[in-house]
């Protein structure tokens, strides 16, 4: 990819407007009983997070508690395979093992300033639940995490971690018993306990201001990529920036400082499940149409009469029928390209990174690694992959997959 194009700051607009819309996507579609809580957040979130005292406390916790900056690692064997310079942004090395802690640190500080005493969250793969339970333990706040019953089974290590941290894990037993249903239950809780409860949403989705708020807290990822690449390559931008996407918080943070930089190709990797056209998929941006889910307008897998189509992915964190509104806008405006990786392709990427680089990635992250062979790369290209989480939580899934593949 050529590096001669100038940075373009006028053609694209990928930050939300005052009503939380990214082009046609976003907004706040909420029940009346949540209006006061959401309106309060809309009115104060920017002023609070821009306060010098807030920024200082946030930065200190990211440095001293989370362990930032996370390394930017040149994966030499992957680079040789794909004939390009493949850098991994090592969010898996954060405290709790994923990027999710960046957002929960920010939101728990916000909740304290709003004088909320009770925290709720939803989780799919469990990483956001663990990160929320962690910051609640740190700050001494009550924590309730909603998680689909199916995900509780397939993410047992993270369930145990949440409980060790003092959180109450509440199973969602409706629908597909996965992330969508956990989010539904968390929203019901918030309606019933609006006055004393803050809902820490883990993805760049939900009613405004959540997509923007989560993205801002995660933007530390791209902030670090800029100076780390400058040190390593003499350029502060990659040619390609790749991230997996469900709701999309890791992608939002990795993309943030490059949204208006035409020199950078933004690449999203979705979960194709058993195949895009198999009926067992979570390739939302490819299969979805405009619709409302969990408080925002976005791309959504749905029937002609607006009923949600149940998604499927072996990856609990990508098993979601929608996508963040910023990503929907990036895709439909063609600022970002999207590819979908199947379960098998993601598992092969897990095996490859584990054996070639000694890094076991989360199954979500593996979808980003699985689509590298679809990019038109040259040996001069610098590619950054957001390695959003580590694979400890997925070991049972990996072992089962390998045993089945080997006929055991």
N, C-alpha and C positions, 0 to 999 in steps of 0.2 A: 504494500500500500504506500502511496506517495506521501511524503511529509511536507510538500511544498504548499499545500492549501492553507490559506489564512484562517484564523479562528473566526467563525461566523457567529455574531451575537444578535443578528436581526431576523434571520429567516425563521428560526425556530423559537418557540416559547414553551418551555417545559416546566416552568414553575407554576403553581396554582394561582388563580386570580383571588380576589378578596372573598369569594364565595366557595373557594376550594375546588374549582373546576380546572382540569387540565384539558383544554379543548372541550369536547363534549362530555368528558368523563369526570367523575368525582362528585362534589356536592355533599349535602347532608340530608338523607332521607330517613327520618327517625320518627318513632312514635312520640306523641305529645308529652308523655311522662318523662322522656329523656331530654326534652328541649332545654330545660334550665341548665342541666349539667353540660351539655354540648355547647350551649351558648356561652357559658362561663369559660370553657376551654378556648373557644374561638376568640373571646375578648382578651384573654390574659396570657395565652401560651407564649406568644412572641416576646412580649415585654418581660416575662419571667425568665425565659431561657437566654435573653440577651443581657440580663443583669450581670455586672462584673462578678458579684459574689456567687451567682449560680454557675457562671462559666468557670470560675476558679475551682469550685468544689467538683464540678463535673470533670474537668481536666485532671485534677489531682486523683480522683477515684479511677479514672481510666488508666492513669499512669501507675499508681501505687497498688491498686486493688485488682484491676483487670489485667495489667501487665502490658499495656500498650507503650510504644507502637508494636504492632504485630509485624513479623519479618516479611520481606519480599524476597522470595527464594527462586533462584534460577534453577529449574529442574533440567539438568543436563541430558539425562536419558530421554525424557519427553521431547526436549529440544531437538535432539538428533533424529528421533523418530519422525517428527512433524516438519523438520527442516526449517525451523524458526526458533526464536528465543522465547521459550515458554517460562514465564514467571508466575509463581503461585503466591497470592496474598494470603498469608497464613492466619486466617481468623480462627482456625482450629486450635491455635495455641493460646487463645484467650482463656482467662479463668471461666470455667463451666464448659469450655470446649466448642464454642461457636461465636458467631457475630452477635447473637441475641442479647448478650450482656450489655452492649453499647447502648441499646435502646432502653433496657430496663433500668440502668443507672440513671439515665436522663429522666425517665418518667417517675421513678420513685422520688427523686428530688423535687419534681414538679408537684407530686401528690402531697409531699410534706408541706410545701408552701401553700397548698390549697387546704391544708389542715384535714386531709382525709385520713381516717384511721384503719380502713379496711381495703384490701387490694384483691381484685379478681383478675383472672387471665384465662385465655384459651390456649391450648397447645395441641399440635399434631404429632410431630416427631418427639416432642418432649423437651427440646432444647430451650424453647421460650419459657416453658413451665419451670424448668430448673433455674433459668436466669431470673425469673420473677421471684421464685421461692428464695433464691440467694439474696437478692437485694432486700426482700422483706425481713429475712433473718438479720441482715446487716443493720436495718433501720428500726427493727422491733415492731413491725406492722403485721397485722393478721392477714393471712394469705389463703385464697381459695382458687384452685386451678381446675378448670373444666377440660376434660379429655375424653375423646370418643372411646367407647368400650373396646372396639377393635384395636385402636392404637394403644390402649393400656396393655393389651396382651402382647403386641409386637414391639413395644418399647418399654418392657419391664425394667431395665436398668435405670432409665430416667424417672420412672414412677418411684422406684426405691429412693433415688436421690432427692426427689421432691419431698417425700415423707421424712427423710432424715433431716431435711432443712426446716421441718416444722409446718409444711404446707398441708392443707386438706385437699386431696385429689378426688374430684367428683366425676363419676362416669356419665357420659352422654349415651343414652341407650335408644335414641330415636333414629330414624332414617338409616343412613349407612354406618352410623356409629363411629364417624371419623371427624375430621377437623371442622367441616361445615356445621355439624350437629353440636360440637363442643362450643362453637361460636354462638349458635342460637341460644344455648343454655346460659352462656355468660351474659348475653344481652338481656335475657329474662331476669337474671339476678340483678343486673344493674338497674333495671326498671323498678324492681322491688326494694332496692336499697340505695337509691340515687343520692341521698343527702350525705352519707358518710363514706361512700365507696368510690374509689377510682378504678377504672377499667384500664389495665395496661394491655393494649392490643399489641400483638407481636409482629404483625406484618404491615406493609405499607398499604393498608386497606382500611375500610370503615368510613364513618362519616367524617367530614372535615371538622377538626383540623388533623385527625390522626394520620392520614397518609403523608402530609407535609411534616408533621411533628416527628414521626418515626424516621422519615428520610433525613431530616436534619440531624437527629441523634446518630444515625448510621453514617452520615457523610464524613465522619472521621476516617473512614476506610479510604475514600478517594483523596482526601486531604493528605494522608500519608503516602499514597501511591505516587502523588505528584513529586514530592521531594525525594522519595526513595528511588524512583526511576531517574530523576535528575542526577543523583549521586552515582548510579550504576551505569547509565547509558549516555548521559549528557543531554537527555531530552526529558521533559517533564510530563510527557504523554505517551501512552502505548499506541500502537497501530490498531490493535484489536483489544477490546475489553469484554470478557466473557463471564457470565454469572447464570446460575440456575434461577428459575422463577416459579413460585407458586403465588403467594400473596406478593412476595418480591422485596423484602426489606434488605437482603444482602445486595441484590442488584441495584436497588435504589441508592444505597450508600456508596457502592463502588462507582456508579455512574455520575453521581451528583455534580462533581466539579468538572465533568466533561460533557454535560448535556448539550452545551452550545458550541462545542469544539468539533468542527467538521473533520479534523485530522484523525479522529478516533471513531472506529467502527464499533458500535454497541451491539453486542450479541447476547441474546437470551436463550436459555435452554429449558424447555418444558418437558413434562413427563408424558410420553406417548403410551405408557402402560404396556398393554399387549399389542399395540399398534394403533395408529391414529384412527383408522376406520374399523377397528375391531369391536367397537361398542364398550370396550374396557380401557379407557384412556382418560388422561387429565390434561390434554393438549388444548387448554382453554382458548388461547388467542387464535388458534387455527380452527377450532370447532365452534367457538362461541359467537354470540351476537350481543348487541347492546341490551343491558338489563340491569336491574337493581338487586344487589345482594349486600346484606349486612351494612346498610346505610349509605351506599354510594352507587353511582351509575358507572358501570364498567363493562368489560366483555365477560360473558357468562354462558356456560353450557346450559341450554334450556330448550324445552320443546316449543313448538309453534304457539302454544297458548300460555307460555311463560312459566311452565313448571320446570324446576331445576332437574337437570340430568345428573344422576349420581356419577361422580368421577371415579376413576380407579388408577392407582399407582402402587407399586410395591413400596414406594417411598412415602411414609406417613406425612412428611412435611410438604409434599407436592400434591397430595391427594385432596385437591380443592377445586370446586367448579368455576371459580372466578380468578381474577388477576387484579393487581393493584391498578388504580386509575391512571397513574403516571405512566405505567408500562403499557396500558391499553392505548394511551395517546402516542407514546413513542412508536409503537408498532403500526398503528393505523396511519400515522403521518409519515411512516417509513424512515424515521430517524434511527430506529433499531430494527435488527433482523432477528427472527425467531426460528429455532430449530427444535424438533422434538426427538427425544431419545427414548427408546423402549426400555423396559425392565432389564432385558438381556444385555442391551448395549451399556446401560449404566453399571450392571454387575461386572461386565468385562473391564470397564474403566476402573472400578474398585480394585479388581485383581491386578491390573496393570500398574496402577500407582503404588499399590502395596508392595509388589515384588520388584518394581524397577526403582522406586525412590524411597522405599521404607516409610511411606506415609499411608495410613489407612483412612480414607476420606469418608465422610458421611454419605449415605446413599443419595441424598439430595444433591450434594456437591458433585457427585459422580456424573450426573446428567450434563453438567457443564464440560467436564473432561471428555465425555463421550461424543461430543459434536465437533471436536477440534479437527477431525479429518474432513469435515465438510467446508472448512474455510480455505480460501485460495491464498495460502501462505507462501512467503519466500524467505530465504535465509536471513534477510535484513530485518524482517518484521519482528517487532517486540509485541508479545501477546501476554496480557495479564489475565489470569483466571482467579476469580475470587473463591478461594478454598474455604467455603463458609462454615464448615464444621468437621469434627473428627468422627470416626466411624465406630467408636466403642458401643454406642447405643444400638447399632445395627448388626452386631456380631452374630446374634442368633439367626437373623435373616440371611446373613452371608453363609453361615455354616449350613443351614437348611438348603440353600440354593446349591452349594457345592456338592452336598451329599446327593441331592436329586440329580444333578448333572452327571455325577459319577456313578449313578445307579445304585446307591447304597440305601 
